Structures are given as C-alpha cells and as structure tokens.
C-alpha cells in the first residue's frame, strides 16, 4: 500500500490569518480554564466572610450585597 502526500499552498489575507490566530488563542485559554476544577466549593463556609470579601472590593452596591447574602443563605452548601 502506497501513500502519497500532496503538498499545496493556501493563501489567505493577513486579516483572516490574524482572526485565526486570535481564535486559537481564545480556544487555548478556554481549554485551560476547563481543565481546572471549576466546580470545587468555595474555601469559605461562613456567609459573612464571603459577603465581606465581596464588599471589600468596592465593586458592589448595598442592594446587590443584600441580595447576594440572601441567595447564599438559600444555598445548601452554606447550610451544612
């Protein structure tokens, strides 16, 4: 059985090439994220510690933090 390799050249524009390079980079980044243990439980078990950490960032308003705390109280993870 013989195999033949046919070498051919495909020409694409520089923009198409850049798009492919960017897509590959995004794919690699996503693949690396998915290899991590994204479903592991958070390290803190105390709701007050979690809410305090969010509050310390200064990124969340009071209404959000109250809603977030309410949601955490409903979580089975924090009830145990």
N, CA, C and O atoms as CSV, one atom per row, in Angstrom:
chain,resi,resn,atom,element,x,y,z
A,1,UNK,N,N,0.838,-1.158,0.000
A,1,UNK,CA,C,0.000,0.000,0.000
A,1,UNK,C,C,0.897,1.239,0.000
A,1,UNK,O,O,1.806,1.358,0.821
A,2,UNK,N,N,0.637,2.135,-0.906
A,2,UNK,CA,C,1.436,3.349,-1.025
A,2,UNK,C,C,0.583,4.559,-0.639
A,2,UNK,O,O,-0.603,4.636,-0.961
A,3,UNK,N,N,1.214,5.487,0.051
A,3,UNK,CA,C,0.553,6.724,0.418
A,3,UNK,C,C,1.267,7.869,-0.265
A,3,UNK,O,O,2.496,7.894,-0.338
A,4,UNK,N,N,0.515,8.789,-0.750
A,4,UNK,CA,C,1.080,9.953,-1.400
A,4,UNK,C,C,0.688,11.198,-0.610
A,4,UNK,O,O,-0.470,11.374,-0.231
A,5,UNK,N,N,1.649,12.032,-0.377
A,5,UNK,CA,C,1.394,13.295,0.308
A,5,UNK,C,C,1.440,14.389,-0.741
A,5,UNK,O,O,2.430,14.551,-1.454
A,6,UNK,N,N,0.363,15.127,-0.820
A,6,UNK,CA,C,0.286,16.217,-1.776
A,6,UNK,C,C,0.463,17.514,-1.008
A,6,UNK,O,O,-0.349,17.853,-0.147
A,7,UNK,N,N,1.502,18.220,-1.316
A,7,UNK,CA,C,1.764,19.497,-0.664
A,7,UNK,C,C,1.113,20.590,-1.496
A,7,UNK,O,O,1.320,20.687,-2.706
A,8,UNK,N,N,0.327,21.402,-0.821
A,8,UNK,CA,C,-0.285,22.516,-1.531
A,8,UNK,C,C,-0.231,23.743,-0.641
A,8,UNK,O,O,-0.104,23.637,0.579
A,9,UNK,N,N,-0.324,24.864,-1.241
A,9,UNK,CA,C,-0.262,26.123,-0.519
A,9,UNK,C,C,-1.612,26.797,-0.595
A,9,UNK,O,O,-2.240,26.861,-1.652
A,10,UNK,N,N,-2.045,27.299,0.546
A,10,UNK,CA,C,-3.291,28.055,0.591
A,10,UNK,C,C,-2.933,29.463,1.007
A,10,UNK,O,O,-2.184,29.664,1.963
A,11,UNK,N,N,-3.452,30.414,0.311
A,11,UNK,CA,C,-3.153,31.808,0.613
A,11,UNK,C,C,-4.402,32.460,1.204
A,11,UNK,O,O,-5.495,32.390,0.643
A,12,UNK,N,N,-4.198,33.094,2.357
A,12,UNK,CA,C,-5.290,33.841,2.985
A,12,UNK,C,C,-4.784,35.241,3.298
A,12,UNK,O,O,-3.580,35.493,3.350
A,13,UNK,N,N,-5.726,36.133,3.503
A,13,UNK,CA,C,-5.326,37.510,3.790
A,13,UNK,C,C,-4.745,37.591,5.200
A,13,UNK,O,O,-4.948,36.704,6.029
A,14,UNK,N,N,-4.023,38.670,5.445
A,14,UNK,CA,C,-3.418,38.873,6.757
A,14,UNK,C,C,-4.500,39.000,7.830
A,14,UNK,O,O,-4.309,38.539,8.955
A,15,UNK,N,N,-5.631,39.619,7.493
A,15,UNK,CA,C,-6.731,39.764,8.445
A,15,UNK,C,C,-7.297,38.391,8.804
A,15,UNK,O,O,-7.538,38.111,9.979
A,16,UNK,N,N,-7.509,37.546,7.819
A,16,UNK,CA,C,-8.004,36.192,8.081
A,16,UNK,C,C,-7.015,35.419,8.958
A,16,UNK,O,O,-7.421,34.687,9.860
A,17,UNK,N,N,-5.746,35.582,8.696
A,17,UNK,CA,C,-4.714,34.926,9.484
A,17,UNK,C,C,-4.771,35.403,10.940
A,17,UNK,O,O,-4.728,34.593,11.866
A,18,UNK,N,N,-4.868,36.721,11.134
A,18,UNK,CA,C,-4.947,37.274,12.485
A,18,UNK,C,C,-6.190,36.752,13.202
A,18,UNK,O,O,-6.128,36.423,14.387
A,19,UNK,N,N,-7.319,36.674,12.491
A,19,UNK,CA,C,-8.547,36.136,13.086
A,19,UNK,C,C,-8.340,34.697,13.551
A,19,UNK,O,O,-8.781,34.324,14.639
A,20,UNK,N,N,-7.681,33.900,12.741
A,20,UNK,CA,C,-7.420,32.504,13.109
A,20,UNK,C,C,-6.493,32.407,14.321
A,20,UNK,O,O,-6.708,31.579,15.206
A,21,UNK,N,N,-5.471,33.246,14.358
A,21,UNK,CA,C,-4.541,33.254,15.484
A,21,UNK,C,C,-5.276,33.641,16.767
A,21,UNK,O,O,-5.070,33.018,17.808
A,22,UNK,N,N,-6.133,34.665,16.702
A,22,UNK,CA,C,-6.890,35.104,17.868
A,22,UNK,C,C,-7.866,34.027,18.337
A,22,UNK,O,O,-8.010,33.799,19.539
A,23,UNK,N,N,-8.534,33.368,17.396
A,23,UNK,CA,C,-9.466,32.299,17.762
A,23,UNK,C,C,-8.740,31.141,18.434
A,23,UNK,O,O,-9.245,30.559,19.394
A,24,UNK,N,N,-7.563,30.810,17.932
A,24,UNK,CA,C,-6.777,29.729,18.538
A,24,UNK,C,C,-6.377,30.102,19.961
A,24,UNK,O,O,-6.437,29.268,20.863
A,25,UNK,N,N,-5.972,31.346,20.161
A,25,UNK,CA,C,-5.568,31.792,21.497
A,25,UNK,C,C,-6.750,31.731,22.465
A,25,UNK,O,O,-6.598,31.292,23.605
A,26,UNK,N,N,-7.928,32.172,22.013
A,26,UNK,CA,C,-9.123,32.109,22.873
A,26,UNK,C,C,-9.489,30.669,23.180
A,26,UNK,O,O,-9.860,30.348,24.310
A,27,UNK,N,N,-9.388,29.803,22.189
A,27,UNK,CA,C,-9.685,28.388,22.392
A,27,UNK,C,C,-8.742,27.784,23.425
A,27,UNK,O,O,-9.181,27.057,24.317
A,28,UNK,N,N,-7.456,28.079,23.310
A,28,UNK,CA,C,-6.470,27.552,24.263
A,28,UNK,C,C,-6.757,28.047,25.672
A,28,UNK,O,O,-6.658,27.286,26.634
A,29,UNK,N,N,-7.111,29.320,25.795
A,29,UNK,CA,C,-7.418,29.884,27.110
A,29,UNK,C,C,-8.648,29.197,27.702
A,29,UNK,O,O,-8.654,28.861,28.886
A,30,UNK,N,N,-9.667,28.987,26.910
A,30,UNK,CA,C,-10.879,28.310,27.370
A,30,UNK,C,C,-10.571,26.870,27.760
A,30,UNK,O,O,-11.069,26.384,28.776
A,31,UNK,N,N,-9.774,26.200,26.982
A,31,UNK,CA,C,-9.405,24.812,27.281
A,31,UNK,C,C,-8.682,24.723,28.616
A,31,UNK,O,O,-8.949,23.818,29.407
A,32,UNK,N,N,-7.768,25.656,28.874
A,32,UNK,CA,C,-7.048,25.668,30.148
A,32,UNK,C,C,-8.000,25.900,31.313
A,32,UNK,O,O,-7.864,25.272,32.362
A,33,UNK,N,N,-8.965,26.802,31.132
A,33,UNK,CA,C,-9.937,27.052,32.198
A,33,UNK,C,C,-10.776,25.818,32.497
A,33,UNK,O,O,-11.068,25.518,33.654
A,34,UNK,N,N,-11.155,25.118,31.458
A,34,UNK,CA,C,-12.000,23.934,31.640
A,34,UNK,C,C,-11.245,22.772,32.272
A,34,UNK,O,O,-11.862,21.876,32.848
A,35,UNK,N,N,-9.932,22.776,32.173
A,35,UNK,CA,C,-9.141,21.727,32.802
A,35,UNK,C,C,-9.036,21.931,34.310
A,35,UNK,O,O,-8.756,20.985,35.046
A,36,UNK,N,N,-9.262,23.166,34.777
A,36,UNK,CA,C,-9.228,23.442,36.202
A,36,UNK,C,C,-10.492,22.876,36.846
A,36,UNK,O,O,-11.458,22.541,36.161
A,37,UNK,N,N,-10.465,22.777,38.148
A,37,UNK,CA,C,-11.623,22.267,38.878
A,37,UNK,C,C,-12.572,23.425,39.161
A,37,UNK,O,O,-12.551,23.998,40.250
A,38,UNK,N,N,-13.405,23.767,38.181
A,38,UNK,CA,C,-14.285,24.925,38.318
A,38,UNK,C,C,-15.487,24.644,39.208
A,38,UNK,O,O,-16.189,25.576,39.602
A,39,UNK,N,N,-15.739,23.378,39.533
A,39,UNK,CA,C,-16.890,23.046,40.350
A,39,UNK,C,C,-16.529,22.769,41.800
A,39,UNK,O,O,-17.360,22.265,42.556
A,40,UNK,N,N,-15.314,23.086,42.196
A,40,UNK,CA,C,-14.943,22.880,43.587
A,40,UNK,C,C,-15.644,23.928,44.448
A,40,UNK,O,O,-15.856,25.054,43.998
A,41,UNK,N,N,-16.001,23.573,45.667
A,41,UNK,CA,C,-16.717,24.517,46.525
A,41,UNK,C,C,-15.807,25.669,46.950
A,41,UNK,O,O,-14.587,25.515,46.992
A,42,UNK,N,N,-16.396,26.810,47.262
A,42,UNK,CA,C,-15.575,27.930,47.717
A,42,UNK,C,C,-14.885,27.585,49.034
A,42,UNK,O,O,-15.414,26.791,49.811
A,43,UNK,N,N,-13.722,28.163,49.298
A,43,UNK,CA,C,-12.975,27.801,50.508
A,43,UNK,C,C,-13.648,28.269,51.795
A,43,UNK,O,O,-13.467,27.645,52.841
A,44,UNK,N,N,-14.420,29.354,51.741
A,44,UNK,CA,C,-15.062,29.874,52.950
A,44,UNK,C,C,-16.419,29.222,53.156
A,44,UNK,O,O,-17.171,29.032,52.200
A,45,UNK,N,N,-16.736,28.878,54.403
A,45,UNK,CA,C,-18.033,28.286,54.718
A,45,UNK,C,C,-18.948,29.279,55.433
A,45,UNK,O,O,-20.134,29.008,55.621
A,46,UNK,N,N,-18.404,30.420,55.828
A,46,UNK,CA,C,-19.209,31.406,56.538
A,46,UNK,C,C,-19.717,32.458,55.557
A,46,UNK,O,O,-18.936,33.083,54.839
A,47,UNK,N,N,-21.025,32.642,55.538
A,47,UNK,CA,C,-21.637,33.609,54.633
A,47,UNK,C,C,-21.081,35.006,54.891
A,47,UNK,O,O,-20.817,35.757,53.951
A,48,UNK,N,N,-20.905,35.351,56.158
A,48,UNK,CA,C,-20.416,36.698,56.475
A,48,UNK,C,C,-19.025,36.948,55.901
A,48,UNK,O,O,-18.716,38.067,55.491
A,49,UNK,N,N,-18.174,35.904,55.867
A,49,UNK,CA,C,-16.835,36.054,55.284
A,49,UNK,C,C,-16.902,36.284,53.775
A,49,UNK,O,O,-16.165,37.102,53.224
A,50,UNK,N,N,-17.791,35.554,53.124
A,50,UNK,CA,C,-17.931,35.685,51.668
A,50,UNK,C,C,-18.455,37.071,51.312
A,50,UNK,O,O,-17.924,37.734,50.421
A,51,UNK,N,N,-19.498,37.502,52.010
A,51,UNK,CA,C,-20.086,38.822,51.736
A,51,UNK,C,C,-19.063,39.922,52.044
A,51,UNK,O,O,-18.959,40.896,51.299
A,52,UNK,N,N,-18.316,39.771,53.131
A,52,UNK,CA,C,-17.297,40.767,53.481
A,52,UNK,C,C,-16.224,40.871,52.399
A,52,UNK,O,O,-15.756,41.966,52.088
A,53,UNK,N,N,-15.838,39.740,51.831
A,53,UNK,CA,C,-14.830,39.750,50.769
A,53,UNK,C,C,-15.350,40.486,49.533
A,53,UNK,O,O,-14.609,41.239,48.901
A,54,UNK,N,N,-16.617,40.270,49.188
A,54,UNK,CA,C,-17.209,40.976,48.054
A,54,UNK,C,C,-17.306,42.473,48.350
A,54,UNK,O,O,-17.017,43.304,47.489
A,55,UNK,N,N,-17.715,42.807,49.573
A,55,UNK,CA,C,-17.865,44.204,49.958
A,55,UNK,C,C,-16.513,44.924,49.923
A,55,UNK,O,O,-16.438,46.088,49.531
A,56,UNK,N,N,-15.467,44.239,50.326
A,56,UNK,CA,C,-14.124,44.832,50.385
A,56,UNK,C,C,-13.607,45.257,49.008
A,56,UNK,O,O,-12.737,46.123,48.918
A,57,UNK,N,N,-14.129,44.659,47.942
A,57,UNK,CA,C,-13.669,45.041,46.605
A,57,UNK,C,C,-14.152,46.428,46.214
A,57,UNK,O,O,-13.530,47.096,45.387
A,58,UNK,N,N,-15.272,46.868,46.812
A,58,UNK,CA,C,-15.841,48.168,46.472
A,58,UNK,C,C,-16.559,48.183,45.129
A,58,UNK,O,O,-16.930,49.250,44.639
A,59,UNK,N,N,-16.756,47.026,44.538
A,59,UNK,CA,C,-17.375,46.936,43.210
A,59,UNK,C,C,-18.888,46.730,43.265
A,59,UNK,O,O,-19.568,46.872,42.248
A,60,UNK,N,N,-19.422,46.396,44.443
A,60,UNK,CA,C,-20.829,46.007,44.538
A,60,UNK,C,C,-21.590,46.951,45.452
A,60,UNK,O,O,-21.096,47.332,46.513
A,61,UNK,N,N,-22.799,47.330,45.036
A,61,UNK,CA,C,-23.594,48.232,45.864
A,61,UNK,C,C,-24.322,47.454,46.963
A,61,UNK,O,O,-24.355,46.224,46.959
A,62,UNK,N,N,-24.897,48.194,47.891
A,62,UNK,CA,C,-25.530,47.607,49.069
A,62,UNK,C,C,-26.681,46.660,48.676
A,62,UNK,O,O,-26.827,45.581,49.250
A,63,UNK,N,N,-27.480,47.073,47.706
A,63,UNK,CA,C,-28.627,46.264,47.274
A,63,UNK,C,C,-28.149,44.915,46.725
A,63,UNK,O,O,-28.734,43.875,47.031
A,64,UNK,N,N,-27.099,44.935,45.924
A,64,UNK,CA,C,-26.569,43.682,45.387
A,64,UNK,C,C,-26.071,42.787,46.516
A,64,UNK,O,O,-26.370,41.594,46.545
A,65,UNK,N,N,-25.309,43.366,47.447
A,65,UNK,CA,C,-24.745,42.573,48.542
A,65,UNK,C,C,-25.835,41.939,49.403
A,65,UNK,O,O,-25.697,40.801,49.851
A,66,UNK,N,N,-26.923,42.683,49.632
A,66,UNK,CA,C,-28.044,42.122,50.396
A,66,UNK,C,C,-28.679,40.959,49.650
A,66,UNK,O,O,-28.990,39.928,50.246
A,67,UNK,N,N,-28.871,41.123,48.356
A,67,UNK,CA,C,-29.452,40.063,47.531
A,67,UNK,C,C,-28.518,38.852,47.470
A,67,UNK,O,O,-28.963,37.706,47.524
A,68,UNK,N,N,-27.244,39.121,47.359
A,68,UNK,CA,C,-26.232,38.062,47.307
A,68,UNK,C,C,-26.249,37.254,48.604
A,68,UNK,O,O,-26.223,36.023,48.580
A,69,UNK,N,N,-26.292,37.952,49.724
A,69,UNK,CA,C,-26.323,37.272,51.028
A,69,UNK,C,C,-27.589,36.426,51.167
A,69,UNK,O,O,-27.541,35.306,51.676
A,70,UNK,N,N,-28.707,36.962,50.717
A,70,UNK,CA,C,-29.972,36.225,50.763
A,70,UNK,C,C,-29.865,34.933,49.941
A,70,UNK,O,O,-30.329,33.873,50.361
A,71,UNK,N,N,-29.251,35.046,48.773
A,71,UNK,CA,C,-29.069,33.864,47.926
A,71,UNK,C,C,-28.149,32.838,48.563
A,71,UNK,O,O,-28.402,31.636,48.478
A,72,UNK,N,N,-27.086,33.301,49.198
A,72,UNK,CA,C,-26.165,32.377,49.869
A,72,UNK,C,C,-26.858,31.636,51.006
A,72,UNK,O,O,-26.572,30.465,51.258
A,73,UNK,N,N,-27.767,32.323,51.689
A,73,UNK,CA,C,-28.490,31.685,52.793
A,73,UNK,C,C,-29.382,30.553,52.301
A,73,UNK,O,O,-29.691,29.631,53.056
A,74,UNK,N,N,-29.796,30.618,51.042
A,74,UNK,CA,C,-30.614,29.551,50.461
A,74,UNK,C,C,-29.776,28.393,49.917
A,74,UNK,O,O,-30.311,27.333,49.591
A,75,UNK,N,N,-28.476,28.596,49.822
A,75,UNK,CA,C,-27.587,27.589,49.256
A,75,UNK,C,C,-27.405,26.411,50.206
A,75,UNK,O,O,-27.179,26.599,51.401
A,76,UNK,N,N,-27.503,25.214,49.679
A,76,UNK,CA,C,-27.303,24.001,50.501
A,76,UNK,C,C,-25.857,23.898,50.980
A,76,UNK,O,O,-25.600,23.295,52.021
A,77,UNK,N,N,-24.932,24.460,50.261
A,77,UNK,CA,C,-23.521,24.414,50.666
A,77,UNK,C,C,-23.307,25.129,51.995
A,77,UNK,O,O,-22.560,24.649,52.848
A,78,UNK,N,N,-23.953,26.262,52.172
A,78,UNK,CA,C,-23.756,27.055,53.381
A,78,UNK,C,C,-24.648,26.597,54.531
A,78,UNK,O,O,-24.451,27.027,55.667
A,79,UNK,N,N,-25.620,25.737,54.260
A,79,UNK,CA,C,-26.495,25.240,55.313
A,79,UNK,C,C,-25.866,24.095,56.075
A,79,UNK,O,O,-26.258,23.814,57.208
A,80,UNK,N,N,-24.907,23.438,55.478
A,80,UNK,CA,C,-24.332,22.255,56.133
A,80,UNK,C,C,-23.352,22.613,57.203
A,80,UNK,O,O,-22.785,21.726,57.842
